[in-house]
């Protein structure tokens, strides 16, 4: 993994322009891949997964595998394991946990999917 730093951002750029180490940058890239609708980036129309298209719907049983496949298309990530679990307290909400292998390290990304949106929780 590269030794340069990138700007820290989640849903928006860090107000103070703080740096993010390479693993955090990789996690940010995965999050943005998942929430970006395909065909929305002019120079890379195939990039993006479009997880928001599933908001308010029952998730297909193949979704975890589709996410793993989408993430490992990026040559920085050698393996990915995704689990999606329905919230026992609210049947409309799901928790998505994604563990990705990056240069011998593992990073874990967790999202909560509700009918109203997607929130990165770790």
C-alpha positions as CSV (number, residue, x, y, z in Angstrom):
1,X,0.0,0.0,0.0
2,X,1.2,3.5,-0.8
3,X,3.0,5.6,1.8
4,X,1.3,8.9,0.9
5,X,-1.6,10.3,2.8
6,X,-4.9,11.4,1.5
7,X,-7.5,13.8,3.0
8,X,-9.8,12.4,5.6
9,X,-13.5,12.3,4.5
10,X,-16.6,10.4,5.2
11,X,-19.7,11.8,3.7
12,X,-17.8,15.1,3.1
13,X,-14.2,16.4,3.2
14,X,-12.7,16.9,6.7
15,X,-13.2,20.6,7.6
16,X,-9.6,20.9,8.7
17,X,-8.1,19.0,5.8
18,X,-6.5,16.4,8.1
19,X,-4.6,13.5,6.5
20,X,-5.9,9.9,6.5
21,X,-3.4,7.0,6.7
22,X,-3.5,4.5,3.8
23,X,-5.9,1.9,5.5
24,X,-8.3,4.7,6.4
25,X,-8.1,6.0,2.8
26,X,-8.9,2.4,1.6
27,X,-11.9,2.2,3.9
28,X,-13.1,5.6,2.6
29,X,-12.7,4.4,-1.0
30,X,-14.7,1.2,-0.3
31,X,-17.5,3.2,1.4
32,X,-17.7,5.6,-1.5
33,X,-17.7,2.7,-4.0
34,X,-20.7,1.2,-2.2
35,X,-22.8,4.3,-2.0
36,X,-22.0,5.7,-5.5
37,X,-24.5,4.8,-8.2
38,X,-22.9,3.3,-11.4
39,X,-22.9,5.6,-14.4
40,X,-22.5,8.7,-12.3
41,X,-18.8,9.3,-12.7
42,X,-18.1,10.7,-16.2
43,X,-14.5,9.4,-16.5
44,X,-15.3,6.0,-14.9
45,X,-18.9,5.1,-15.6
46,X,-18.5,1.5,-14.4
47,X,-17.3,2.5,-11.0
48,X,-19.8,2.4,-8.1
49,X,-22.1,-0.2,-6.6
50,X,-25.3,1.8,-5.9
51,X,-26.2,0.3,-2.5
52,X,-28.9,3.0,-2.1
53,X,-31.1,1.3,-4.7
54,X,-31.9,-1.2,-2.0
55,X,-33.2,1.3,0.5
56,X,-36.6,0.4,1.8
57,X,-36.6,-3.0,0.1
58,X,-35.9,-6.5,1.2
59,X,-32.2,-7.2,0.4
60,X,-31.6,-10.0,-2.1
61,X,-29.8,-13.1,-0.8
62,X,-26.9,-12.6,-3.3
63,X,-26.1,-9.0,-2.1
64,X,-23.2,-9.9,0.2
65,X,-21.5,-11.9,-2.6
66,X,-22.1,-9.0,-5.1
67,X,-20.5,-6.6,-2.7
68,X,-17.5,-8.9,-2.2
69,X,-17.1,-9.1,-6.0
70,X,-17.4,-5.4,-6.5
71,X,-14.8,-4.6,-3.8
72,X,-12.2,-7.1,-5.1
73,X,-12.3,-5.6,-8.6
74,X,-10.0,-3.0,-7.1
75,X,-6.5,-4.6,-7.3
76,X,-5.6,-3.1,-3.8
77,X,-8.0,-5.6,-2.2
78,X,-7.1,-9.3,-2.4
79,X,-10.1,-10.6,-0.5
80,X,-13.4,-9.5,1.0
81,X,-16.0,-11.0,3.3
82,X,-19.4,-9.4,3.7
83,X,-22.2,-10.3,6.1
84,X,-25.6,-8.6,6.2
85,X,-27.8,-9.1,9.2
86,X,-31.3,-7.8,9.8
87,X,-31.7,-5.6,12.9
88,X,-33.6,-7.7,15.5
89,X,-35.3,-4.6,16.8
90,X,-36.3,-3.2,13.5
91,X,-37.0,-5.5,10.5
92,X,-36.5,-2.6,8.0
93,X,-32.9,-2.0,9.1
94,X,-29.8,-4.0,8.3
95,X,-26.1,-4.0,9.4
96,X,-23.6,-4.7,6.8
97,X,-20.1,-5.7,7.9
98,X,-17.3,-5.9,5.4
99,X,-13.8,-7.2,6.1
100,X,-11.2,-6.6,3.4
101,X,-7.7,-7.8,3.0
102,X,-5.2,-5.1,2.1
103,X,-1.5,-5.8,1.8
104,X,-1.5,-8.4,4.6
105,X,-3.7,-6.3,6.8
106,X,-7.4,-6.4,7.4
107,X,-9.8,-3.5,7.6
108,X,-13.4,-3.7,8.7
109,X,-16.1,-1.4,7.6
110,X,-19.6,-1.4,9.1
111,X,-22.7,0.2,7.6
112,X,-26.3,0.5,8.8
113,X,-28.9,0.4,6.1
114,X,-32.3,1.9,6.9
115,X,-35.1,2.9,4.6
116,X,-33.9,6.5,5.0
117,X,-30.2,6.0,4.1
118,X,-26.9,4.4,4.7
119,X,-24.6,5.4,7.6
120,X,-21.0,4.3,8.1
121,X,-20.7,3.3,11.7
122,X,-17.0,2.1,11.7
